[in-house]
Amino acid sequence: MGVENIRSQAARTDNGVVLRNVDRETMRVEYGGRVMDVQVERGVERSGIYLPPSPTWNDGEVVEEETLVLIKGAIVEIQEYWGFAADFLVLEV
């Protein structure tokens, strides 16, 4: 896959996943017309990406496992493109 910057603090992979920085603690994933906000803890070289045990789109529908795998791969790729490693963590509520 390849990554291209689409504007300041936003990038898209070849498979169409867009990752945008919303604020210091939030990133927005867009894919297939759907949106999912994820919490992030930013470090110097790494970012912790928090996902709930059953991630959902912002409209409340559960993200299918196949799509989640694709999105996680895209997040890692974009984070690496931006110079950061990505660690996925489970968000406990």
C-alpha positions in Angstrom: 0.0 0.0 0.0 1.0 3.6 -0.5 0.2 6.7 1.5 -0.5 10.2 0.3 -1.1 13.4 2.2 -4.5 14.8 1.3 -4.1 17.9 3.5 -2.4 19.1 6.7 -2.7 16.3 9.3 -4.7 13.9 7.0 -3.5 11.1 4.8 -5.1 8.3 2.7 -3.9 4.8 1.9 -4.2 3.2 -1.6 -7.2 1.1 -0.2 -9.1 4.3 0.6 -8.7 4.5 4.4 -8.3 8.2 5.5 -6.8 9.0 8.9 -7.2 12.6 10.2 -5.9 14.2 13.4 -8.9 15.8 15.1 -7.2 17.0 18.2 -4.4 15.9 20.6 -6.4 13.0 21.9 -8.5 12.0 18.8 -8.0 10.6 15.3 -10.8 10.1 12.8 -10.9 7.1 10.5 -12.9 7.3 7.3 -13.6 4.3 5.1 -16.3 3.4 2.6 -18.4 6.5 3.6 -18.2 5.5 7.3 -16.5 7.4 10.2 -15.0 6.2 13.4 -13.3 8.4 16.0 -10.5 6.7 18.0 -8.8 7.9 21.1 -5.0 8.2 20.9 -2.2 8.8 23.4 0.7 10.4 21.6 4.3 9.9 22.5 7.6 11.1 21.1 8.0 8.1 18.7 4.9 6.0 19.3 1.2 6.5 19.5 -1.2 4.3 21.5 -4.4 3.8 19.6 -7.3 2.9 21.9 -10.0 0.7 20.5 -13.0 -0.7 22.4 -13.4 -4.5 22.6 -16.1 -4.2 19.8 -15.3 -1.1 17.7 -18.2 0.7 16.2 -18.7 3.4 13.6 -19.9 6.8 14.8 -23.4 5.8 13.8 -23.3 2.9 16.3 -22.9 0.0 13.8 -20.2 -2.6 14.7 -17.2 -2.6 12.4 -16.9 -5.9 10.7 -13.7 -7.9 11.5 -12.4 -7.9 8.0 -12.8 -4.1 7.8 -11.2 -3.7 11.2 -8.1 -5.6 10.1 -7.9 -3.4 7.0 -8.3 -0.2 9.1 -5.7 -1.3 11.6 -3.2 -2.0 8.8 -3.9 1.4 7.3 -3.4 3.2 10.7 0.0 1.5 11.1 1.0 2.4 7.6 0.0 6.1 7.9 1.5 6.4 11.4 4.8 5.0 10.0 4.6 7.4 7.1 4.2 10.3 9.6 7.3 8.9 11.6 5.5 7.2 14.5 4.9 3.6 15.5 1.4 2.5 16.4 0.4 0.3 19.4 -3.2 -0.9 19.6 -4.6 -0.9 23.1 -8.0 -2.0 24.4 -10.1 0.8 25.8 -11.7 -0.3 29.0 -14.8 1.6 30.2 
